[in-house]
Amino acid sequence: MATAIRRNKARGVVAVLVVALVMAGVYYRTTIAGYSRTGAAFGARTACACRYIAGRSLGDCKKDFEPGMQVVFLRDDAEDRRVRDYVPLLASETARFKPGYGCLLDPWKT
């Protein structure tokens, strides 16, 4: 009997935490989306320059990221000389190397 009460209490606590997290996500969604997009754009541009201008490996380019950018992931497309950075489920940006111009972000769709 006591075990069932503890289990129900634990489920209630988990449910309250989940609801609180969802509410915080809804409240801060604009801020989270903005930071995600900015982080992905910064990462794409920085990694593209590191990869195609400096000639470093993509893994080495992660060292150039600012603290807190652990959620930004890199993808390299060597054939098209572009780097795509993304924050899972939130944002994605691509930078391409263009001779004479350097690395340019793809135009944003607003």
Buried (B, 14 or more C-beta within 10 A) or exposed (E): EEEEEEEEEEEEEEEEEEEEEEEEEEEEEEEBEEBBBEBBBBBBBBBBBBBBEEEBEBEEBBEBBEEEBEEBBBBBEEEEBBBBBBBEEBBBBBBBBEEEEBBBBBEEEE
